[in-house]
Structures are given as C-alpha cells and as structure tokens.
Amino acid sequence: MIETKIINNWLEKDLHFFLKKFFLFEYPHFYGHSSLSSIEGKMFYNSDLNKNDPLSKFLLFKISKTFNENFNKKISLDFKDMYINVQHPNMEGEFHTDPSNLTFLYMLIGNGNFEIKNETSISFEENKFIMFNGKKLHRGLSPDKGVRITLACKANPIDEN
C-alpha cells in the first residue's frame, strides 16, 4: 500500500510559472467533467493532455523519477490518464476513487484543500505535488475565489517479474 507523499516546490520556478500561465490562458478546457462517472455528479471543467507531446513526456518523466526517489524503488509506471481540472467557486469535487492504483496531483494555481477521506486534508499551495493511493476516497474542494487548476495523472506500477 502506497503512503501519501507531499513534495513542495516540485518543479523549477520558471517551469511552474510557465505551466500556470499556459493552462490558465492558453490551454482549452471544457465544462461537464465530474469526479463521479455518472452525469449526476457535480460538474467542473477539465481537459485531457496528450501524453506524447514533449511537455507531457517531460512531466511523466519527472513523475516517474519523483516516485522512484521517494519510495526507493526502481519500477516503471504505466501511465493511463493525464489531464487538468479547472474549478471555480462552488464547483466542489466529490469523494471518489480512481481506476488506477497510483494518482499524482500537481497544484498549479488557486486554493481549496485536497482531501483523502479519513486520512488528511492538504492545503492548496502552488507547485505542490502529491502522490497517493488512487483507491482511497479523495476529492478536491473548490476555491473560495478565482480559479483552481490541478494537473492529475493516473498510473499503475508495471510488474517486471
């Protein structure tokens, strides 16, 4: 079972600034995403990232490196989904689990805590990176003002035996 790990100042300052502005002003996002699979869930914005473009490939490389360094492992990760979530006030996330075993969350801009049910509430801070077991119930709370953007990535470890 993977323990929750939090890393502050995950990316170099200029790269974080670039990503924040890029996803806020240049990258399209679409309304109608829900933490739950049903259309009855609370809606907010999101947008899938192309895992094969150079920027995404770098972020996946950095995620793998960070995971292995923090868990003293040398395993490969099978990345499933990579996307941004965009929430405005009153666009609460709902407790849910992810289809993959590992979830990585990068906080780009905004506020609104991230919660793992019955475990922890993590304050939103720009450039914070969280690694956790995606099978645990979790949610992102909406900001009290402005916009909240997180980058989420889902993966499974590859058994190389």
C-alpha positions as CSV (number, residue, x, y, z in Angstrom):
1,M,0.0,0.0,0.0
2,I,1.5,3.3,-1.0
3,E,1.7,6.1,1.6
4,T,0.7,9.6,0.7
5,K,3.7,11.8,-0.1
6,I,3.8,15.5,-0.4
7,I,6.6,17.5,-2.2
8,N,6.7,21.2,-2.1
9,N,8.3,23.2,-4.9
10,W,8.2,20.2,-7.1
11,L,9.1,22.0,-10.4
12,E,11.7,24.7,-11.1
13,K,10.2,28.2,-10.6
14,D,10.2,29.3,-14.2
15,L,8.6,26.0,-15.4
16,H,5.9,26.3,-12.8
17,F,5.2,29.9,-13.8
18,F,5.0,28.8,-17.5
19,L,2.6,25.9,-16.8
20,K,0.4,28.1,-14.6
21,K,0.0,30.7,-17.3
22,F,-0.2,28.2,-20.1
23,F,-3.1,26.2,-18.5
24,L,-4.9,29.3,-17.3
25,F,-4.8,31.3,-20.5
26,E,-3.9,29.2,-23.5
27,Y,-5.0,25.6,-23.0
28,P,-8.6,24.9,-23.8
29,H,-10.8,23.3,-21.1
30,F,-14.4,22.1,-21.3
31,Y,-17.3,22.1,-18.9
32,G,-19.0,18.9,-18.0
33,H,-16.5,16.8,-16.1
34,S,-17.4,15.1,-12.8
35,S,-15.4,13.3,-10.2
36,L,-18.0,10.6,-10.4
37,S,-18.7,8.6,-13.5
38,S,-22.4,9.5,-13.5
39,I,-23.7,12.6,-15.1
40,E,-25.4,13.3,-11.7
41,G,-22.1,14.4,-10.2
42,K,-21.2,18.0,-9.5
43,M,-19.6,19.4,-12.7
44,F,-16.5,21.4,-13.4
45,Y,-14.0,21.9,-16.2
46,N,-11.3,19.6,-17.4
47,S,-9.1,18.8,-20.4
48,D,-7.0,15.8,-21.3
49,L,-3.4,16.2,-22.1
50,N,-1.6,14.4,-25.0
51,K,0.8,12.1,-23.2
52,N,3.0,12.1,-26.4
53,D,3.7,15.8,-26.7
54,P,7.2,16.9,-25.4
55,L,5.9,18.8,-22.4
56,S,3.7,16.0,-21.2
57,K,6.5,13.5,-21.8
58,F,8.8,15.6,-19.6
59,L,6.2,15.7,-16.8
60,L,5.7,12.0,-17.0
61,F,9.5,11.5,-16.8
62,K,9.6,13.8,-13.7
63,I,6.7,12.0,-12.1
64,S,8.4,8.6,-12.6
65,K,11.7,10.0,-11.2
66,T,10.0,11.6,-8.2
67,F,8.1,8.4,-7.4
68,N,11.1,6.1,-7.5
69,E,13.2,8.6,-5.5
70,N,10.6,8.9,-2.7
71,F,9.7,5.2,-2.5
72,N,13.2,3.8,-3.0
73,K,12.0,1.8,-5.9
74,K,13.2,1.2,-9.5
75,I,9.9,0.4,-11.2
76,S,8.2,1.5,-14.4
77,L,4.9,3.2,-14.3
78,D,2.1,2.5,-16.9
79,F,0.5,6.0,-17.3
80,K,-3.2,5.9,-18.0
81,D,-4.7,9.4,-17.9
82,M,-3.2,12.9,-17.7
83,Y,-5.4,15.9,-17.5
84,I,-6.1,19.3,-15.9
85,N,-9.0,20.0,-13.6
86,V,-10.3,23.6,-13.5
87,Q,-12.7,24.6,-10.8
88,H,-14.3,27.9,-9.9
89,P,-16.1,28.8,-6.6
90,N,-18.9,26.3,-5.8
91,M,-17.6,23.6,-8.2
92,E,-16.8,21.1,-5.5
93,G,-15.2,17.8,-6.3
94,E,-16.9,14.7,-4.8
95,F,-15.3,11.8,-2.9
96,H,-14.3,9.2,-5.4
97,T,-11.7,6.5,-6.2
98,D,-9.6,6.3,-9.4
99,P,-9.4,3.3,-11.7
100,S,-5.6,3.2,-11.3
101,N,-3.6,2.3,-8.2
102,L,-1.5,5.5,-8.2
103,T,-2.6,9.1,-8.5
104,F,-0.3,12.1,-8.9
105,L,-1.7,15.6,-8.3
106,Y,0.2,18.8,-9.1
107,M,-1.2,22.1,-7.8
108,L,-0.9,24.9,-10.3
109,I,-2.9,27.8,-9.2
110,G,-5.7,28.7,-6.7
111,N,-6.8,27.5,-3.3
112,G,-9.2,24.8,-2.0
113,N,-7.9,21.9,0.0
114,F,-7.4,18.4,-1.3
115,E,-8.8,15.7,1.0
116,I,-8.2,12.0,1.4
117,K,-11.2,10.7,3.4
118,N,-10.5,9.7,7.0
119,E,-6.8,10.4,6.4
120,T,-5.8,14.0,5.7
121,S,-6.7,17.5,4.4
122,I,-3.9,19.0,2.4
123,S,-3.8,22.8,1.9
124,F,-3.5,24.0,-1.7
125,E,-0.2,25.6,-2.4
126,E,1.2,26.3,-5.8
127,N,3.9,24.0,-7.0
128,K,2.9,21.2,-4.5
129,F,3.0,17.6,-5.8
130,I,1.1,14.8,-4.1
131,M,1.5,11.1,-4.7
132,F,-1.2,8.8,-3.2
133,N,-3.1,5.6,-3.5
134,G,-5.8,6.3,-6.0
135,K,-8.1,3.6,-4.5
136,K,-8.6,5.8,-1.4
137,L,-11.6,8.1,-1.4
138,H,-10.4,11.6,-2.3
139,R,-11.7,15.0,-3.6
140,G,-10.6,18.5,-4.4
141,L,-12.5,21.3,-2.8
142,S,-13.4,24.4,-4.9
143,P,-11.6,27.7,-4.4
144,D,-13.3,30.4,-2.4
145,K,-12.5,32.9,-5.2
146,G,-10.8,32.8,-8.5
147,V,-9.8,29.6,-10.2
148,R,-8.2,26.4,-9.1
149,I,-6.2,24.3,-11.6
150,T,-4.6,21.0,-10.8
151,L,-2.9,18.5,-13.1
152,A,-3.8,14.9,-12.4
153,C,-2.1,11.8,-13.6
154,K,-3.1,8.1,-13.1
155,A,-0.7,5.2,-13.3
156,N,-0.2,1.5,-12.4
157,P,3.2,0.0,-11.5
158,I,4.5,-2.4,-14.1
159,D,5.4,-5.8,-12.6
160,E,8.6,-6.6,-14.4
161,N,9.0,-10.1,-12.9
